[in-house]
Amino acid sequence: MGSIGSAYERELRSVLAGEIKGVRAVTRSCSEIERTQAMKVTNRPFLVVRAPGSGSEGTGDLLALRGDICFPIEVKSSKSKKLYLSGRTFDQLEALRDVGNRCGLLPLYAYRLKGVRGDSWRIMKVEVDGLSGKLRHLSRSIPSLPLTRNGKEFLDWDKGMPLHRFLSIVCKSDGARTSVDGFPSNSIIPGMETIISN
């Protein structure tokens, strides 16, 4: 189980770090537009580190850092589109929320659905208070974890933001940049031009 989780952590880490081979691997069965959007991360990559004591004390599994933004990311995977949080996994959520509130960070869940074609990753945010700057603007475009009928947060793959779209938004070029591997770095999703501008 740990090795499977670690494999998906490595997969996501490779993409966020802007490794062309990693981005190609996860977008192999995606459309050309989706692949182009995901490739933007090769121009604006993150430093991605596995959090010490992964999965505990609000660190998430991965920390993605760049000069302008930083995210603690909890990585989950399942064959089911819905994943309910209880016990230890609910404690992880509460710890992520606490760290987000105390440190002004935007914690994310990256949910990998097994056995699906196209973009198999979905991104959801943990609701926190007191965000500022780019994180506040970005937070408005990322869907929150949905709620059960009892008002408890859970993961629903269908309600998340596709990874390629997330990458297109967080890696929006601040100016002219060279394209990598023939993919343009300045294509923007319609309507997303001002989401992370200050």
C-alpha positions in Angstrom: 0.0 0.0 0.0 2.8 2.4 0.9 4.7 1.7 -2.2 1.6 2.4 -4.4 1.1 5.7 -2.6 4.7 6.5 -3.0 4.5 5.7 -6.8 1.7 8.2 -7.2 3.5 10.8 -5.1 6.5 10.4 -7.4 4.3 10.7 -10.4 2.8 14.0 -9.2 6.2 15.3 -8.0 7.7 14.7 -11.4 4.9 16.7 -13.0 5.0 19.6 -10.6 8.8 19.8 -10.9 8.3 20.4 -14.6 10.0 17.2 -15.8 9.0 16.8 -19.5 9.1 13.1 -19.3 6.7 13.1 -16.3 4.3 15.5 -17.9 4.2 13.4 -21.1 3.6 10.3 -19.0 0.5 11.6 -17.3 -0.9 13.3 -20.4 -0.3 10.4 -22.8 -4.1 9.8 -23.4 -5.1 13.5 -23.0 -6.1 15.8 -25.8 -3.6 18.1 -27.5 -5.1 21.2 -25.7 -4.9 19.4 -22.3 -1.3 18.4 -23.0 -0.4 22.0 -23.9 -1.9 23.3 -20.7 -0.1 20.8 -18.6 3.3 21.5 -20.4 3.2 25.1 -19.0 4.7 23.7 -15.8 8.0 23.1 -17.7 8.4 26.9 -17.9 7.4 27.6 -14.3 8.3 24.5 -12.3 8.0 24.0 -8.5 10.6 22.7 -6.1 8.8 19.7 -4.8 9.8 17.9 -1.6 8.3 15.0 0.2 7.2 16.3 3.6 9.0 14.9 6.6 6.7 12.7 8.6 4.5 12.5 5.4 0.8 12.7 6.0 1.0 14.0 9.6 0.9 17.3 11.4 -0.6 19.3 8.5 2.4 19.0 6.2 0.6 16.8 3.6 2.6 14.4 1.5 4.3 16.9 -0.7 5.3 20.6 -0.5 5.4 22.4 -3.8 7.4 25.7 -3.6 8.0 28.5 -6.0 9.0 32.1 -5.6 5.4 33.3 -5.6 3.4 30.4 -4.1 3.6 27.4 -1.9 1.2 24.5 -1.3 1.1 21.6 1.1 -0.4 18.7 -0.9 -2.1 15.6 0.4 -2.0 12.8 -2.2 -4.8 10.2 -2.4 -5.6 7.5 -4.9 -8.5 5.1 -5.3 -10.4 3.0 -7.9 -13.6 4.7 -6.6 -14.5 8.3 -7.6 -15.5 9.0 -4.0 -13.3 8.7 -0.9 -14.6 9.4 2.5 -12.4 10.7 5.3 -12.5 9.2 8.8 -10.1 8.4 11.6 -6.5 9.2 10.6 -7.5 10.6 7.1 -9.9 13.0 8.8 -7.2 14.0 11.3 -4.9 14.8 8.3 -7.6 17.1 6.9 -8.0 18.9 10.2 -4.2 19.3 10.6 -3.9 20.7 7.0 -6.7 23.2 7.8 -5.0 24.2 11.0 -1.6 24.8 9.3 -3.3 26.7 6.4 -5.0 29.0 8.8 -1.9 29.6 11.0 0.6 30.0 8.2 -1.5 31.6 5.4 -1.1 28.6 3.1 -3.6 27.0 0.7 -3.6 23.2 1.4 -4.6 21.0 -1.5 -5.7 17.4 -2.1 -4.5 15.7 -5.3 -6.8 12.8 -6.0 -5.6 10.1 -8.5 -8.3 7.9 -10.0 -6.9 4.5 -11.0 -7.7 2.9 -14.4 -9.1 6.0 -16.1 -8.0 7.4 -19.5 -7.1 11.1 -19.9 -6.2 13.3 -17.0 -6.5 11.0 -14.0 -5.7 13.7 -11.4 -8.1 16.1 -9.7 -7.2 19.0 -7.4 -9.4 20.3 -4.5 -8.6 22.8 -1.8 -9.1 22.8 1.9 -11.1 25.8 3.0 -8.9 28.1 5.1 -9.1 31.8 6.3 -6.7 34.7 5.9 -5.2 34.0 2.4 -3.6 36.9 0.7 -2.1 37.8 -2.7 -1.9 35.2 -5.4 -3.1 32.4 -3.1 -6.3 34.3 -2.4 -7.0 34.8 -6.1 -6.1 31.3 -6.9 -8.3 29.9 -4.1 -11.3 31.4 -5.9 -10.8 29.2 -8.9 -10.1 25.8 -7.2 -13.1 23.8 -6.0 -13.3 23.0 -2.3 -13.8 19.5 -1.0 -17.5 18.7 -1.3 -19.6 18.0 1.8 -21.6 14.9 2.7 -25.3 15.3 3.8 -23.9 15.5 7.4 -21.6 18.5 6.4 -18.4 16.5 6.5 -15.8 17.0 3.8 -14.8 14.1 1.4 -13.1 13.6 -1.9 -15.2 13.4 -5.1 -13.1 13.0 -8.2 -15.9 14.4 -10.4 -16.0 17.7 -8.4 -12.2 18.4 -8.6 -10.2 20.5 -11.0 -8.3 18.5 -13.7 -4.6 18.7 -13.1 -3.9 20.1 -16.6 -6.2 23.0 -15.9 -4.7 23.6 -12.5 -1.2 23.7 -14.0 -2.4 26.1 -16.7 -3.6 28.5 -14.0 -0.7 28.4 -11.6 1.8 28.5 -14.4 0.3 31.4 -16.3 3.2 33.3 -17.8 4.0 36.7 -16.2 5.7 37.7 -19.4 7.3 36.4 -22.6 8.9 33.0 -22.0 10.5 30.6 -24.4 8.4 27.5 -25.3 9.6 24.1 -24.2 9.5 21.1 -26.5 7.4 23.0 -29.0 4.6 23.8 -26.6 3.6 27.4 -26.3 4.0 28.9 -22.8 1.5 31.7 -23.3 -1.8 30.0 -24.1 -4.4 30.8 -21.5 -7.7 29.2 -20.7 -10.4 31.7 -21.7 -11.6 33.7 -18.7 -8.6 32.9 -16.6 -6.4 35.8 -17.5 -6.8 37.7 -14.2 -7.2 34.9 -11.7 -3.7 35.1 -10.2 -2.7 38.6 -11.1 -2.4 41.1 -8.2 
